[in-house]
Amino acid sequence: MLKPGILTYINVIAISILIFLSGCNKKNTPKPRGFFRIDLHEKQYKRLDENFPFSFNYPVYTVINKDKSKSSENYWFNIEYPDINGKIHISYIKIDENLDEIIEDTRKLAYKHTVKAEAINERVFFRPENDVYGILYEIEGNAASSMQFFLTDSINHYLRGALYFNCEPDKDSLAPVIKFVKEDIVILMESLEWE
């Protein structure tokens, strides 16, 4: 005859085996990782009406804030996208016979992302009727900045921009947002005029 303690022990083992065996019939498949849905704004633009040596069209759903890290620079600011946690850093430089050096610095800043980039595509902007020339660098992959650009009149003015999101880069989840902001950057570049 079995003692009551051993009988309880055998019952626990038997119940555990039954639970284990009955649970093995179901096949579990992992669910794919999901991302938040992002509702994007309808495209609308307004003219930059600051007292800057340039003007351009920018989205009404953005906010322009002076770049606090560059307090000595008058025309450095950010075009912020509060709903998508991103910003375009804008910087302006007055050319002083150093255009080649400034363009090379911009190219180096764009190509610093080659460590994480899958490709960097360059799109040339050429608007001689407004003295606007530049390049848009589209940085593909999981790089920190997915887009950078510059515009110049090649004599006096030089405007540079870089798009950053305040999150870990993930090309798949950011793709619709990058496409959305790219349209805004192209509008900015196509509408730029020097004052």
JOVENTA-V632561 format. One record per residue. N is the residue number from 1. RES is the residue in one small letter. PSI is psi in whole degrees, 0 to 359 (NA if undefined). Layout:
# JOVENTA-V632561
N_RES_PSI, N_RES_PSI
This chain:
# JOVENTA-V632561
1_m_138, 2_l_145, 3_k_154, 4_p_327, 5_g_321, 6_i_322, 7_l_318, 8_t_319, 9_y_317, 10_i_321, 11_n_318, 12_v_317, 13_i_317, 14_a_316, 15_i_319, 16_s_318, 17_i_319, 18_l_316, 19_i_317, 20_f_315, 21_l_323, 22_s_334, 23_g_347, 24_c_350, 25_n_337, 26_k_130, 27_k_127, 28_n_137, 29_t_136, 30_p_144, 31_k_144, 32_p_153, 33_r_134, 34_g_161, 35_f_155, 36_f_146, 37_r_135, 38_i_120, 39_d_120, 40_l_149, 41_h_159, 42_e_139, 43_k_122, 44_q_144, 45_y_157, 46_k_164, 47_r_137, 48_l_116, 49_d_33, 50_e_170, 51_n_64, 52_f_162, 53_p_19, 54_f_163, 55_s_155, 56_f_170, 57_n_138, 58_y_161, 59_p_144, 60_v_340, 61_y_14, 62_t_168, 63_v_136, 64_i_124, 65_n_138, 66_k_140, 67_d_107, 68_k_338, 69_s_343, 70_k_61, 71_s_336, 72_s_345, 73_e_121, 74_n_326, 75_y_36, 76_w_124, 77_f_173, 78_n_137, 79_i_107, 80_e_139, 81_y_90, 82_p_326, 83_d_335, 84_i_8, 85_n_45, 86_g_166, 87_k_150, 88_i_117, 89_h_121, 90_i_132, 91_s_143, 92_y_137, 93_i_134, 94_k_124, 95_i_135, 96_d_68, 97_e_32, 98_n_29, 99_l_316, 100_d_318, 101_e_318, 102_i_316, 103_i_319, 104_e_321, 105_d_318, 106_t_317, 107_r_317, 108_k_319, 109_l_320, 110_a_316, 111_y_357, 112_k_338, 113_h_4, 114_t_340, 115_v_318, 116_k_345, 117_a_145, 118_e_331, 119_a_155, 120_i_114, 121_n_137, 122_e_130, 123_r_122, 124_v_136, 125_f_130, 126_f_104, 127_r_77, 128_p_334, 129_e_336, 130_n_8, 131_d_46, 132_v_123, 133_y_143, 134_g_183, 135_i_137, 136_l_121, 137_y_114, 138_e_113, 139_i_110, 140_e_147, 141_g_198, 142_n_44, 143_a_157, 144_a_320, 145_s_128, 146_s_349, 147_m_135, 148_q_155, 149_f_164, 150_f_154, 151_l_143, 152_t_160, 153_d_1, 154_s_9, 155_i_307, 156_n_322, 157_h_146, 158_y_120, 159_l_131, 160_r_146, 161_g_150, 162_a_130, 163_l_130, 164_y_147, 165_f_144, 166_n_64, 167_c_170, 168_e_130, 169_p_130, 170_d_104, 171_k_327, 172_d_313, 173_s_331, 174_l_349, 175_a_311, 176_p_326, 177_v_319, 178_i_318, 179_k_318, 180_f_313, 181_v_328, 182_k_319, 183_e_320, 184_d_321, 185_i_319, 186_v_318, 187_i_315, 188_l_311, 189_m_321, 190_e_338, 191_s_358, 192_l_136, 193_e_142, 194_w_144, 195_e_NA
